[in-house]
Amino acid sequence: MLSVLRTSSIRKSLISSWAFSSFRPRTITSRPDNANSTIGVTLPSQVGDKALGIPTAPNSNRPGNATLAAVALGVAATDPSAASSLAQLWASVSTLPVSDPMVPVLVLALLQAVMGGFDNLVHHELLLRLPWTGSAEREQLLHATRQILYFAVFLALAGITPTGVYAYGLLGILGVETTLTLADFLEEDRTRLLPWTERITHTLLTINYGAILALWVPIILSWAALPTGIAIHHYGIPGWLNFFVALGVLTWGGRDYAAWRRLTRINASAKNNPLVLNLKTPSQRFLVTGGTGFIGSKLCNALLREGHDVTLLVRDRVKAAKFFSKVGGKLTLIPSFAELNPEQSEFDVVINLAGEPIGEGRWTTAKKERIFSSRVKLTEDLLEFLKKMKNPPKTLVSGSAIGYYGVNKDNKDTEFTENSEVLEEESLSHTLCQQWEQVALSAEKLGTRVVLLRTGIVLGLDGGALSQMLIPFDLGVGGIMGSGKHWMPWVHVEDTIHIIGR
């Protein structure tokens, strides 16, 4: 059943009902302008597509595209001159080996929705946590805008078909969405380094979107040649699936908009209230490991803003450069200690924060090896470099954690200090922290003061453990875990940076 709601006042027919059956009469109901009566026109079933020169799909007892065939016949009833051009348009899109040229468009659109949903959920939400990343403010706005446009597109794919001027509006929406997609790609490259899986996904999305446009644009142009209105066509299950996709992208667009508003407030607060260290000694020279992490990136930003020289050990110079592209000061990026001449290098303070994130992924054997090597082995390499220096640094600040004390299985309210006894020496956390600290403490033999940071879970709005814990709540499935009586010591990221600065 096809219903067309006419909005223009020009003298054209209004198709209010159409029955697609070769065995039943086809009826066009038209109301002329300034008339109070309804004129009914009944056509016999044999007067159909062939009579108008509109080809029928092979091996089918119904028009190749029921929507276009019905509307074309309706226009021809009042404007016979339109039949020829509409037939040509229809013929240009009816050569596909399917009964309806919209079928491949609908299938490709659903594939686009699946790949886009994977990109949003896996990359944007689970891996990168863009809704809580300050540098993704503009990207979240682009995502929200694109989702609103996709809502209109998927409604058209669900069977709410624009005709006439409205069809040109749909083409305009597709054009704007394409432009915003290109702007989104540029913004992503400007603010972050995309993982290889996201780059592959974007490539597949681009290819699939191009195929959709190639198949759909000629059909939309056919719709544009018809009277201005909204046609309701039933595409069956694919249509309903695209309708639910439309609701989904609208909901996700609302989440992206809310994330953009939140990031706007967070960034404005950070800009108006920048983190200030006010170190007693100005213009110091720092060597930092782990400077692109949650704590290290904020620390290095503060040091650079206050005019200190920072040499940063990084695995990826491009990623590190993006972190500090808007900050002044003197920043040197090195991929290894081998790039530094130990006899000529001079550092006042060394801050050792490097380490494989422990809150991401399963603790497999390979993961645990990376956790140990990224802390213990790197600190050993750091100490080898410090031993070769002509003038070792005055202070070494090295990371550690409250995991040094082991697991409090009794859940008792216990206060721990640096002199407290270890509760469980065989735990993984104690073994890691003990080995890490022992290597760092060997710098005392060089005359360097060593400070160990046994911090709790470091929390902040724009990253770290909190952003990981918020994932189920962002997706609407969060809740209380455990009895609520277990203890979890934590510290705010800015307090942690101030502790380091002391």
C-alpha positions as CSV (number, residue, x, y, z in Angstrom):
1,M,0.0,0.0,0.0
2,L,1.4,3.4,-1.0
3,S,0.0,6.7,0.4
4,V,1.3,10.0,-0.9
5,L,0.7,13.2,1.2
6,R,0.8,16.2,-1.1
7,T,2.0,19.5,0.2
8,S,2.3,21.8,-2.9
9,S,-0.8,23.7,-4.0
10,I,0.0,23.5,-7.7
11,R,-2.4,21.6,-9.9
12,K,-1.3,18.0,-9.7
13,S,-2.9,14.7,-8.6
14,L,-2.9,13.5,-5.0
15,I,-2.5,9.7,-4.8
16,S,-4.3,8.7,-1.7
17,S,-4.4,5.0,-2.2
18,W,-2.9,2.4,-4.5
19,A,-3.3,-1.4,-4.6
20,F,-0.4,-3.3,-6.1
21,S,-2.0,-6.3,-7.7
22,S,-2.3,-7.3,-11.3
23,F,-5.7,-8.9,-10.6
24,R,-7.4,-5.9,-9.0
25,P,-8.4,-2.5,-10.5
26,R,-6.0,0.3,-9.6
27,T,-7.6,3.5,-8.3
28,I,-6.4,7.1,-8.3
29,T,-8.2,9.6,-6.2
30,S,-7.6,13.2,-7.1
31,R,-9.0,16.5,-5.7
32,P,-8.6,19.4,-8.1
33,D,-7.7,22.8,-6.7
34,N,-10.6,24.8,-5.4
35,A,-13.0,21.9,-5.7
36,N,-15.0,20.3,-3.0
37,S,-15.7,17.0,-4.7
38,T,-13.5,14.0,-5.1
39,I,-12.9,12.6,-8.6
40,G,-12.3,8.8,-8.7
41,V,-10.5,7.3,-11.7
42,T,-10.4,3.5,-12.0
43,L,-8.0,1.8,-14.4
44,P,-8.2,-1.8,-15.4
45,S,-5.4,-4.1,-14.4
46,Q,-4.1,-4.5,-17.9
47,V,-3.4,-0.7,-18.1
48,G,-0.1,-0.7,-16.3
49,D,3.6,-0.3,-16.7
50,K,3.9,-1.5,-20.3
51,A,1.2,0.9,-21.4
52,L,3.2,3.8,-20.1
53,G,6.5,2.5,-21.4
54,I,7.8,1.6,-18.0
55,P,9.6,-1.7,-18.0
56,T,8.7,-4.5,-15.6
57,A,11.4,-6.4,-13.7
58,P,12.1,-9.9,-15.2
59,N,10.4,-12.9,-13.6
60,S,8.0,-10.7,-11.6
61,N,4.3,-10.2,-11.7
62,R,4.6,-6.7,-10.2
63,P,6.4,-3.5,-11.3
64,G,10.1,-3.6,-10.9
65,N,9.9,-0.7,-8.4
66,A,6.4,-0.5,-7.1
67,T,6.8,2.9,-5.6
68,L,8.1,4.6,-8.8
69,A,5.6,2.7,-11.0
70,A,2.6,3.7,-9.0
71,V,3.6,7.3,-8.6
72,A,4.5,7.5,-12.3
73,L,1.1,6.2,-13.3
74,G,-0.6,8.6,-11.0
75,V,1.3,11.5,-12.6
76,A,0.6,10.2,-16.1
77,A,-3.2,10.2,-15.3
78,T,-3.1,14.0,-15.0
79,D,0.1,14.9,-16.9
80,P,0.7,12.4,-19.8
81,S,3.8,14.3,-20.9
82,A,5.6,13.2,-17.7
83,A,5.2,9.5,-18.5
84,S,8.1,9.5,-21.0
85,S,10.7,11.1,-18.8
86,L,9.7,9.1,-15.8
87,A,9.9,5.9,-17.8
88,Q,13.5,6.8,-18.9
89,L,14.4,7.5,-15.3
90,W,12.9,4.2,-14.2
91,A,14.7,2.3,-16.9
92,S,18.0,3.8,-15.8
93,V,17.7,2.1,-12.4
94,S,15.8,-1.0,-13.3
95,T,18.6,-3.0,-14.9
96,L,19.7,-4.7,-11.7
97,P,18.8,-8.4,-11.4
98,V,16.4,-7.8,-8.6
99,S,12.7,-7.1,-8.5
100,D,13.2,-3.7,-6.8
101,P,16.4,-1.5,-7.2
102,M,15.9,-0.3,-3.6
103,V,16.7,-3.8,-2.3
104,P,20.5,-3.5,-2.7
105,V,20.4,0.0,-1.3
106,L,18.6,-1.2,1.8
107,V,21.0,-4.1,2.3
108,L,24.1,-1.8,1.9
109,A,22.5,0.7,4.3
110,L,22.1,-2.0,6.9
111,L,25.7,-3.1,6.4
112,Q,26.7,0.6,6.8
113,A,24.8,0.7,10.1
114,V,26.5,-2.4,11.4
115,M,30.0,-1.1,10.6
116,G,29.1,2.3,12.0
117,G,27.8,0.8,15.2
118,F,31.0,-1.2,15.5
119,D,33.1,1.9,15.1
120,N,31.1,3.9,17.6
121,L,30.9,1.2,20.3
122,V,34.3,-0.5,20.0
123,H,36.6,2.4,19.0
124,H,34.9,5.6,20.3
125,E,33.4,4.2,23.5
126,L,35.4,1.1,24.7
127,L,38.9,1.8,23.4
128,L,39.3,5.5,23.2
129,R,36.5,6.8,25.5
130,L,35.9,9.8,23.3
131,P,32.9,11.1,25.3
132,W,35.3,11.7,28.3
133,T,38.3,12.9,26.3
134,G,38.8,16.6,26.4
135,S,40.5,16.8,23.0
136,A,37.5,15.1,21.3
137,E,35.1,18.1,22.0
138,R,34.8,19.1,18.3
139,E,34.7,15.5,17.1
140,Q,31.8,14.8,19.4
141,L,29.9,17.7,17.9
142,L,30.5,16.5,14.4
143,H,29.4,13.0,15.5
144,A,26.1,14.4,17.0
145,T,25.4,16.4,13.8
146,R,26.0,13.5,11.5
147,Q,23.8,11.2,13.6
148,I,20.9,13.6,13.2
149,L,21.4,13.7,9.4
150,Y,21.6,9.9,9.4
151,F,18.3,9.8,11.2
152,A,16.6,11.5,8.2
153,V,18.5,9.3,5.7
154,F,17.4,6.0,7.4
155,L,13.8,7.2,7.6
156,A,13.9,7.5,3.8
157,L,15.4,4.1,3.6
158,A,12.6,2.8,5.9
159,G,10.0,3.7,3.4
160,I,9.1,7.4,4.2
161,T,9.9,8.5,0.7
162,P,10.4,12.2,-0.2
163,T,9.3,13.2,-3.6
164,G,9.6,16.4,-5.6
165,V,11.3,19.2,-3.8
166,Y,11.7,17.0,-0.7
167,A,13.8,14.6,-2.7
168,Y,16.2,17.4,-3.5
169,G,16.3,18.1,0.2
170,L,17.4,14.4,0.8
171,L,20.1,14.8,-1.8
172,G,21.2,18.0,0.1
173,I,21.3,16.0,3.3
174,L,23.5,13.4,1.7
175,G,25.9,16.1,0.4
176,V,26.1,17.8,3.8
177,E,26.8,14.4,5.5
178,T,29.6,13.7,3.1
179,T,31.2,17.0,3.8
180,L,30.9,16.5,7.6
181,T,32.4,13.0,7.2
182,L,35.5,14.5,5.5
183,A,35.7,17.2,8.3
184,D,35.4,14.4,10.9
185,F,38.4,12.5,9.3
186,L,40.5,15.7,9.4
187,E,39.6,16.4,13.0
188,E,40.5,12.8,14.0
189,D,43.9,13.0,12.3
190,R,44.5,16.4,14.0
191,T,43.7,15.3,17.5
192,R,44.6,11.7,17.9
193,L,46.4,8.7,16.3
194,L,43.8,6.2,15.0
195,P,44.3,2.5,15.7
196,W,44.7,0.4,12.6
197,T,41.3,-1.3,13.2
198,E,39.6,2.1,13.0
199,R,41.4,3.1,9.8
200,I,40.3,-0.2,8.2
201,T,36.7,0.3,9.4
202,H,36.7,3.9,8.0
203,T,38.0,2.6,4.6
204,L,35.2,0.0,4.4
205,L,32.6,2.6,5.5
206,T,33.8,4.9,2.7
207,I,33.6,2.3,0.0
208,N,30.2,1.1,1.1
209,Y,28.8,4.6,1.3
210,G,30.1,5.3,-2.2
211,A,28.2,2.2,-3.4
212,I,25.0,3.3,-1.7
213,L,25.2,6.7,-3.4
214,A,25.9,5.2,-6.8
215,L,22.8,3.0,-6.5
216,W,20.5,5.4,-4.7
217,V,21.1,8.8,-6.3
218,P,19.4,7.9,-9.6
219,I,16.4,6.6,-7.7
220,I,16.2,9.8,-5.7
221,L,16.3,11.8,-8.9
222,S,13.3,9.8,-10.1
223,W,11.5,10.8,-6.9
224,A,12.5,14.4,-7.5
225,A,10.6,14.4,-10.8
226,L,7.3,13.6,-9.1
227,P,4.9,15.9,-7.3
228,T,6.2,17.3,-4.0
229,G,5.1,15.1,-1.2
230,I,5.9,12.2,1.2
231,A,5.3,8.6,0.0
232,I,4.9,5.8,2.5
233,H,6.2,2.5,1.0
234,H,6.5,-0.8,2.7
235,Y,9.8,-2.5,2.0
236,G,9.1,-5.4,4.4
237,I,11.7,-6.5,6.9
238,P,14.6,-4.4,5.4
239,G,12.4,-1.3,5.8
240,W,11.6,-2.1,9.4
241,L,15.2,-2.8,10.2
242,N,16.2,0.6,8.7
243,F,13.4,2.2,10.8
244,F,14.9,0.8,14.0
245,V,18.4,2.0,12.8
246,A,16.9,5.5,12.4
247,L,15.7,5.4,16.0
248,G,19.1,4.1,17.1
249,V,21.2,6.8,15.4
250,L,18.8,9.5,16.8
251,T,19.4,8.1,20.3
252,W,23.1,7.9,19.8
253,G,23.2,11.4,18.4
254,G,21.6,12.6,21.6
255,R,24.4,10.9,23.6
256,D,27.0,12.5,21.4
257,Y,25.4,15.9,21.9
258,A,25.3,15.4,25.7
259,A,29.0,14.3,25.6
260,W,29.9,17.4,23.6
261,R,28.1,19.7,26.2
262,R,30.0,17.9,29.0
263,L,33.4,18.2,27.3
264,T,32.7,21.9,26.6
265,R,32.2,22.5,30.3
266,I,35.2,20.4,31.3
267,N,37.5,22.2,28.8
268,A,36.2,25.6,29.8
269,S,36.9,24.8,33.4
270,A,40.4,23.6,32.6
271,K,41.1,26.7,30.6
272,N,39.8,29.1,33.3
273,N,41.5,27.1,36.1
274,P,44.7,25.7,34.7
275,L,46.8,23.4,36.8
276,V,49.5,25.4,38.5
277,L,52.6,23.8,40.1
278,N,54.5,26.8,41.3
279,L,57.7,24.9,41.8
280,K,60.2,26.5,44.1
281,T,63.0,26.3,41.5
282,P,62.1,27.9,38.1
283,S,63.4,26.7,34.7
284,Q,64.3,23.2,35.7
285,R,65.3,20.4,33.3
286,F,63.0,17.3,33.5
287,L,63.4,13.9,32.0
288,V,59.9,12.1,32.0
289,T,58.8,8.6,31.1
290,G,55.1,7.9,30.7
291,G,54.4,11.5,29.7
292,T,51.6,10.7,27.4
293,G,49.6,8.8,30.0
294,F,46.7,10.0,32.1
295,I,48.9,11.5,34.8
296,G,52.0,12.2,32.7
297,S,50.3,14.3,30.0
298,K,48.8,16.7,32.5
299,L,52.0,16.9,34.4
300,C,54.1,17.7,31.3
301,N,51.5,20.3,30.1
302,A,51.8,22.0,33.5
303,L,55.6,21.9,33.4
304,L,55.8,23.3,29.8
305,R,53.3,26.1,30.6
306,E,55.5,27.2,33.5
307,G,58.6,27.4,31.3
308,H,60.5,24.2,32.3
309,D,62.4,22.1,29.8
310,V,61.0,18.7,29.3
311,T,62.6,15.7,27.6
312,L,60.0,13.0,27.1
313,L,60.7,9.3,26.4
314,V,58.0,8.1,24.0
315,R,57.2,5.1,21.8
316,D,55.4,7.2,19.2
317,R,56.6,10.7,18.4
318,V,53.5,11.6,16.3
319,K,51.1,10.7,19.1
320,A,53.2,12.6,21.7
321,A,53.4,15.7,19.4
322,K,49.5,15.7,19.2
323,F,49.3,15.7,23.0
324,F,51.4,18.9,23.4
325,S,50.8,20.7,20.1
326,K,49.1,23.6,21.8
327,V,51.5,24.0,24.7
328,G,54.6,26.3,24.7
329,G,57.9,25.6,26.3
330,K,60.8,23.5,25.3
331,L,59.8,19.9,24.6
332,T,62.2,17.2,23.3
333,L,60.9,13.8,22.3
334,I,63.1,10.7,22.3
335,P,62.2,7.1,21.4
336,S,65.0,5.7,23.6
337,F,67.7,6.7,26.1
338,A,70.3,5.8,23.4
339,E,69.5,9.2,21.7
340,L,70.9,11.0,24.7
341,N,74.6,11.6,25.4
342,P,74.9,10.7,29.1
343,E,78.1,12.7,29.5
344,Q,76.5,15.9,28.1
345,S,72.9,15.4,29.4
346,E,71.9,17.3,32.5
347,F,68.6,16.9,34.3
348,D,67.5,18.3,37.6
349,V,64.6,15.9,38.1
350,V,63.7,12.5,36.5
351,I,60.0,11.5,36.7
352,N,59.4,7.8,36.0
353,L,55.7,7.1,35.3
354,A,55.9,4.6,32.4
355,G,53.9,1.4,32.5
356,E,51.5,-0.8,30.6
357,P,47.9,0.2,31.7
358,I,46.7,-2.4,34.1
359,G,43.0,-1.6,33.8
360,E,42.7,-2.4,30.1
361,G,42.2,-5.9,28.8
362,R,42.5,-9.3,30.5
363,W,45.5,-10.2,32.6
364,T,46.8,-13.0,30.3
365,T,50.3,-14.3,30.6
366,A,51.4,-11.9,27.8
367,K,49.6,-9.0,29.5
368,K,51.3,-9.6,32.8
369,E,54.7,-9.8,31.1
370,R,54.1,-6.4,29.5
371,I,53.0,-5.0,32.9
372,F,56.3,-6.1,34.5
373,S,58.7,-5.3,31.6
374,S,57.2,-1.8,31.0
375,R,57.9,-0.9,34.6
376,V,60.8,-3.0,35.9
377,K,62.8,-3.4,32.7
378,L,62.3,0.3,31.7
379,T,63.4,1.5,35.1
380,E,66.5,-0.7,34.8
381,D,67.3,0.9,31.5
382,L,66.7,4.3,33.1
383,L,69.2,3.5,35.9
384,E,71.8,2.3,33.4
385,F,71.5,5.7,31.7
386,L,71.7,7.6,35.0
387,K,74.9,5.7,36.0
388,K,76.6,7.0,32.8
389,M,75.7,10.6,33.5
390,K,78.5,13.0,34.5
391,N,76.1,14.8,36.8
392,P,73.2,12.5,38.0
393,P,69.9,14.2,38.7
394,K,69.1,15.6,42.1
395,T,65.8,13.8,42.4
396,L,64.1,10.7,40.9
397,V,60.4,10.4,41.4
398,S,59.3,6.9,40.5
399,G,55.9,5.4,40.3
400,S,54.5,2.6,42.5
401,A,51.1,1.8,44.0
402,I,49.2,0.8,47.1
403,G,49.3,-2.7,45.6
404,Y,52.7,-2.9,47.4
405,Y,50.8,-3.9,50.6
406,G,48.9,-6.8,49.0
407,V,45.2,-7.6,49.2
408,N,43.2,-6.8,52.3
409,K,41.1,-10.0,52.3
410,D,39.4,-9.2,55.6
411,N,38.0,-5.9,54.4
412,K,39.0,-4.2,57.6
413,D,39.3,-0.5,57.9
414,T,43.1,-0.2,58.0
415,E,45.2,2.8,57.5
416,F,48.5,2.2,55.6
417,T,51.6,4.3,55.7
418,E,55.1,3.8,54.2
419,N,56.0,1.9,57.4
420,S,53.0,-0.5,57.4
421,E,53.6,-4.2,57.0
422,V,52.8,-6.1,53.9
423,L,49.5,-8.0,54.1
424,E,50.2,-10.5,51.3
425,E,53.7,-11.0,49.9
426,E,52.7,-13.5,47.3
427,S,50.2,-11.3,45.5
428,L,51.0,-10.1,41.9
429,S,50.6,-6.4,42.9
430,H,53.1,-6.7,45.8
431,T,55.6,-8.6,43.6
432,L,55.4,-6.0,40.9
433,C,55.7,-2.9,43.2
434,Q,58.5,-4.5,45.2
435,Q,60.6,-5.2,42.1
436,W,59.8,-1.8,40.7
437,E,60.8,0.1,43.8
438,Q,64.0,-1.9,44.4
439,V,65.3,-0.9,41.0
440,A,64.4,2.7,41.5
441,L,66.0,2.8,45.0
442,S,69.3,1.8,43.5
443,A,69.6,5.4,42.3
444,E,70.4,6.4,45.8
445,K,73.9,5.1,45.3
446,L,74.4,7.9,42.8
447,G,73.6,10.5,45.3
448,T,70.1,11.0,43.9
449,R,67.1,11.4,46.2
450,V,64.5,8.8,45.4
451,V,60.7,9.4,46.0
452,L,58.3,6.5,45.5
453,L,54.7,7.2,44.7
454,R,52.5,4.6,46.3
455,T,49.3,6.1,45.0
456,G,45.8,4.7,45.1
457,I,43.5,4.6,42.0
458,V,43.9,7.9,40.3
459,L,40.6,9.4,39.2
460,G,39.6,12.3,36.9
461,L,36.8,13.3,34.6
462,D,38.6,13.0,31.4
463,G,40.4,9.6,31.6
464,G,42.0,7.1,33.8
465,A,40.1,4.5,35.8
466,L,37.0,6.5,36.2
467,S,36.3,6.7,32.4
468,Q,36.6,2.9,32.3
469,M,34.2,2.4,35.2
470,L,31.7,4.7,33.6
471,I,31.3,2.6,30.5
472,P,28.4,0.4,31.7
473,F,26.7,3.5,33.1
474,D,27.1,5.3,29.8
475,L,25.5,2.3,28.0
476,G,22.6,2.2,30.5
477,V,23.6,-1.1,32.3
478,G,25.6,0.2,35.3
479,G,24.8,-0.8,38.8
480,I,26.2,-1.7,42.2
481,M,28.9,-4.4,42.4
482,G,29.6,-6.2,45.7
483,S,28.4,-5.4,49.1
484,G,29.6,-1.9,49.2
485,K,31.7,-2.6,52.3
486,H,35.0,-3.2,50.4
487,W,37.5,-0.4,50.5
488,M,39.0,1.4,47.5
489,P,41.6,4.1,48.2
490,W,41.7,6.7,45.5
491,V,43.3,10.1,44.7
492,H,42.4,12.8,42.3
493,V,44.7,13.3,39.4
494,E,45.4,17.0,40.2
495,D,46.3,16.0,43.8
496,T,48.7,13.4,42.4
497,I,50.4,16.0,40.2
498,H,50.8,18.4,43.1
499,I,52.4,15.6,45.2
500,I,54.9,15.1,42.4
501,G,55.5,18.8,42.2
502,R,56.5,19.0,45.9
